[in-house]
Amino acid sequence: MKNKTSPSHYKFPNSVQVIDITQHLDFLCGNVVKYAARAGRKPGESRLDDLSKARWYIDLAIENAKRESKN
């Protein structure tokens, strides 16, 4: 049975898990890291799909930062 709390596509050989990093980030940046880290590793998801998702989140984070800097 697969472990749903730490699936293999979020684990790396040196025992680092994506959650170890993303728990210290805001939601948008955490998702950028999540999708970039698993790109090409999750069954049924292509590398391009995951990289596109990461880009969508980074673009949103950039737009939010631009709005915040104007205030």
C-alpha distances in whole Angstrom, upper triangle without the diagonal:
4,7,9,12,12,11,12,15,16,16,19,20,22,20,21,19,21,20,23,25,25,25,29,30,31,29,30,30,27,26,28,26,23,23,25,23,20,23,22,18,16,15,18,20,23,25,28,26,24,28,30,28,28,32,32,31,34,36,36,36,39,41,40,41,44,45,45,47,50,50
4,6,9,9,7,8,11,13,13,16,17,20,17,18,16,17,17,19,22,21,22,26,26,27,25,27,27,23,22,24,22,19,20,22,19,16,19,19,15,13,13,15,17,20,22,25,23,21,24,26,24,25,28,29,27,30,33,32,32,35,37,36,38,41,42,41,44,46,46
4,6,6,6,8,11,11,11,15,17,18,15,16,13,15,14,16,19,19,19,22,23,25,23,25,24,21,20,22,20,17,19,21,18,16,19,19,16,14,15,17,18,21,22,25,23,21,24,26,23,24,27,28,26,28,31,31,30,34,35,34,36,39,39,39,41,44,44
4,6,6,9,11,11,12,16,18,20,17,16,13,14,13,16,18,17,17,21,21,22,20,22,22,18,17,20,19,15,17,19,17,15,18,18,15,13,14,16,17,20,21,23,21,19,22,24,21,21,25,25,23,26,29,28,27,31,32,31,33,36,36,36,38,41,41
4,6,10,11,10,11,15,17,18,15,14,11,11,10,12,15,14,14,17,18,19,18,20,20,16,16,19,17,14,16,18,16,15,18,19,16,14,16,18,18,21,22,24,22,19,22,24,21,21,24,24,22,25,28,27,26,29,31,30,31,34,35,34,36,39,39
4,7,8,7,7,11,13,14,11,11,8,9,8,11,13,13,13,17,18,20,18,20,19,15,15,18,15,12,14,16,13,12,16,17,14,12,15,17,17,20,19,22,21,18,20,23,20,19,23,24,22,24,27,26,26,29,31,30,31,34,35,34,36,39,39
4,6,6,7,11,13,15,12,12,9,10,11,13,15,15,16,19,20,21,19,21,20,17,16,18,15,12,13,15,13,10,14,14,11,9,11,14,14,17,17,20,18,16,19,21,19,19,22,23,22,24,27,26,26,29,31,30,32,35,36,35,37,40,40
4,5,5,8,10,13,11,11,9,10,12,14,16,16,18,21,21,23,21,22,21,18,17,18,16,13,14,15,12,9,12,12,8,8,10,14,14,16,16,19,18,16,18,21,19,19,23,24,23,24,27,28,27,30,32,32,33,36,37,37,38,41,42
4,6,8,11,13,12,12,9,9,12,14,15,15,17,20,20,21,19,20,18,16,14,15,13,10,10,11,8,6,9,9,5,5,8,11,11,12,12,15,14,12,14,17,16,15,19,20,19,21,24,24,24,27,29,29,30,33,34,34,36,38,39
4,7,10,12,10,9,6,6,8,10,11,11,13,16,16,18,17,17,16,13,12,13,10,8,9,10,7,6,10,11,8,8,12,14,13,15,14,17,16,13,15,17,16,15,18,20,18,19,23,23,22,25,27,27,27,30,32,31,33,36,37
4,7,8,7,6,5,7,9,10,12,13,15,17,18,20,20,20,18,15,15,16,13,11,13,13,9,9,12,13,10,11,14,17,16,17,16,19,19,16,18,21,19,18,21,23,21,22,26,26,25,27,30,30,30,33,35,34,35,39,39
4,6,6,6,6,8,11,11,12,14,17,18,19,22,21,22,19,17,17,17,14,12,14,13,9,10,13,13,11,13,16,19,18,18,16,20,20,17,18,21,20,19,22,24,22,23,26,27,26,28,31,31,31,34,36,35,36,39,40
4,5,7,9,12,15,14,15,18,20,21,22,25,25,25,23,20,21,21,17,16,18,16,13,13,16,16,13,15,18,21,21,21,19,23,23,20,21,25,24,22,25,28,26,26,30,31,29,31,35,34,34,37,39,38,39,43,43
4,6,9,12,14,12,14,17,18,19,21,24,25,25,22,20,21,21,17,17,19,17,14,15,18,18,16,18,21,24,23,24,22,25,25,22,23,26,25,23,26,28,27,26,30,31,29,31,34,34,33,36,38,37,38,41,42
4,6,10,11,10,12,15,16,17,19,23,23,24,21,19,20,20,16,16,18,17,14,15,18,19,16,17,20,23,23,24,22,25,25,22,23,26,25,23,26,28,26,26,30,30,28,31,34,33,33,36,38,36,37,41,41
4,7,8,7,8,11,13,14,16,19,19,20,18,15,17,17,13,13,15,15,11,13,16,18,15,17,20,23,21,22,20,23,23,20,20,23,22,20,23,25,22,22,26,27,25,27,30,29,29,32,34,33,34,37,38
4,5,5,7,9,11,13,14,17,17,18,16,13,14,15,11,10,13,13,10,11,14,16,13,14,17,20,19,20,19,21,21,17,18,21,19,17,21,22,20,21,24,24,23,25,28,27,27,31,32,31,32,36,36
4,5,5,6,9,11,11,14,13,14,12,9,10,11,8,6,10,10,7,9,12,15,13,13,17,19,17,18,17,19,18,14,15,18,16,14,17,19,16,17,21,21,19,22,24,24,24,27,28,27,29,32,33
4,5,5,6,9,10,12,12,14,12,9,10,12,10,8,12,13,11,12,15,18,16,16,19,21,19,21,20,22,20,17,18,20,17,16,19,20,17,18,22,21,19,22,25,23,23,27,28,27,29,32,32
4,6,6,8,10,13,14,16,14,10,13,14,11,11,14,15,12,14,17,20,18,18,22,24,22,24,22,24,23,19,20,23,20,18,21,22,19,20,23,23,21,23,26,25,24,28,29,27,29,32,32
4,6,6,7,11,12,13,10,8,11,11,8,9,13,12,11,13,16,19,18,18,22,24,22,23,20,22,21,18,18,20,18,15,18,19,16,16,20,20,17,20,23,21,21,24,26,24,26,29,29
4,5,5,8,8,10,8,5,8,9,7,7,11,12,11,13,15,19,18,18,21,23,20,21,20,21,20,16,17,18,16,13,16,17,14,14,18,17,15,18,20,19,19,22,23,22,24,27,27
4,6,8,9,12,10,7,10,12,11,11,14,15,14,16,19,22,21,20,24,25,23,25,23,24,23,19,20,22,19,17,19,20,16,17,20,19,17,20,22,20,20,24,24,23,25,28,27
4,7,9,12,10,8,12,13,11,12,16,16,15,18,20,24,23,23,26,28,25,26,25,26,25,21,21,23,20,17,20,20,16,16,20,19,16,18,21,19,18,22,23,20,22,25,25
4,7,8,6,5,9,10,9,11,14,14,14,17,19,22,22,22,25,27,24,25,23,23,22,19,18,20,17,14,16,17,13,13,16,15,12,15,17,15,15,18,19,17,19,22,22
4,6,6,6,9,10,11,12,14,15,16,18,20,24,23,23,26,27,24,25,23,23,22,19,19,19,16,14,16,15,11,12,14,12,10,13,15,12,12,16,17,15,17,20,20
4,6,5,6,9,10,10,12,14,15,16,18,22,21,20,24,24,21,22,21,21,19,16,17,17,13,12,14,13,9,11,13,11,9,13,14,12,14,17,17,16,19,21,21
4,5,5,6,9,10,11,12,14,16,17,20,21,20,23,23,20,21,19,19,17,14,14,14,11,9,10,9,6,7,9,8,6,10,11,10,11,14,15,15,17,20,20
4,5,5,6,9,10,11,12,14,15,19,19,19,23,23,20,21,18,18,17,14,13,14,12,9,10,11,7,7,10,10,7,10,13,12,12,15,16,16,17,20,21
4,5,5,6,9,10,11,12,14,18,17,17,21,21,19,20,18,18,17,14,14,15,12,10,12,12,9,10,13,12,11,14,16,15,15,19,20,19,21,24,24
4,5,5,6,8,10,11,12,15,15,15,18,18,15,16,15,15,13,10,11,12,8,7,10,10,7,9,12,11,10,14,15,15,16,19,20,20,22,25,25
4,6,6,6,8,10,11,14,15,15,19,19,16,16,14,14,13,9,9,10,8,4,7,8,6,6,10,10,9,12,14,14,15,18,19,19,21,24,25
4,6,5,6,9,10,14,14,14,18,19,16,16,14,15,14,10,10,12,10,7,10,12,10,9,13,14,12,15,18,17,17,20,22,22,23,26,27
4,6,5,6,9,12,11,11,15,16,13,14,12,14,13,9,10,12,10,8,11,12,10,12,15,15,14,17,20,19,20,23,24,24,26,29,29
4,5,5,6,9,10,10,13,14,10,11,9,10,9,5,6,9,6,5,9,10,9,11,14,14,14,17,19,19,20,23,24,25,26,29,30
4,6,5,9,10,11,15,15,12,12,9,10,10,6,6,9,8,6,9,11,11,11,14,15,15,17,19,20,20,23,25,25,26,29,30
4,6,9,8,10,14,15,13,13,10,12,12,9,9,12,11,9,13,15,14,14,17,18,18,20,22,23,23,25,28,27,29,32,33
4,6,5,6,10,12,9,10,8,11,11,7,9,12,11,10,13,15,15,16,19,20,19,22,24,24,25,28,29,30,31,34,35
4,6,7,10,11,8,7,4,7,8,5,6,9,10,9,12,14,14,15,17,19,19,21,23,24,25,27,29,30,31,33,35
4,6,8,9,7,5,4,8,9,7,9,12,12,12,15,17,18,18,21,22,23,24,27,28,29,31,33,33,35,37,39
4,6,9,8,8,7,11,11,9,11,14,14,14,17,19,19,20,23,24,24,26,28,29,30,32,34,34,36,39,40
4,6,6,8,9,12,11,9,12,14,13,14,17,18,18,20,23,23,24,26,28,29,30,32,34,34,36,38,40
4,6,8,10,13,12,11,15,16,16,17,20,21,21,23,25,26,27,29,31,32,33,35,37,37,39,42,43
4,7,10,12,10,11,14,15,15,17,19,19,20,23,24,25,27,29,30,31,33,35,36,37,39,41,42
4,7,8,6,7,10,11,11,13,15,16,17,19,21,22,23,25,26,27,29,31,32,33,35,37,39
4,5,5,6,9,10,11,13,14,16,17,19,20,22,23,25,26,28,29,31,32,33,35,37,39
4,5,5,6,9,10,11,12,14,16,17,18,20,21,22,24,26,27,28,30,32,33,35,37
4,6,5,6,9,10,10,12,14,15,16,18,20,21,22,24,25,27,29,30,31,33,35
4,6,5,6,9,10,11,13,14,15,17,19,20,21,23,25,26,27,29,30,32,34
4,5,5,6,9,10,11,12,14,16,17,18,20,21,23,24,26,27,29,31,32
4,5,5,6,9,10,10,12,14,15,16,18,20,21,22,24,26,27,29,31
4,5,5,6,9,10,10,12,14,15,16,18,20,21,23,24,26,27,29
4,5,5,6,9,10,11,13,14,16,17,19,20,21,23,25,26,28
4,5,5,6,9,10,11,12,14,15,16,18,20,21,22,25,26
4,5,5,6,8,10,10,12,14,15,16,18,20,21,23,25
4,6,5,6,9,10,11,12,14,16,17,18,20,22,23
4,5,5,6,9,10,11,12,14,15,16,18,20,22
4,5,5,6,9,10,10,12,14,15,16,19,20
4,5,5,6,9,10,11,13,14,15,17,19
4,5,5,6,9,10,11,12,14,16,17
4,5,5,6,9,10,10,12,14,16
4,5,5,6,9,10,11,13,15
4,5,5,6,9,10,11,13
4,5,5,6,9,10,11
4,5,5,6,9,10
4,5,5,7,9
4,6,5,7
4,5,5
4,5
4
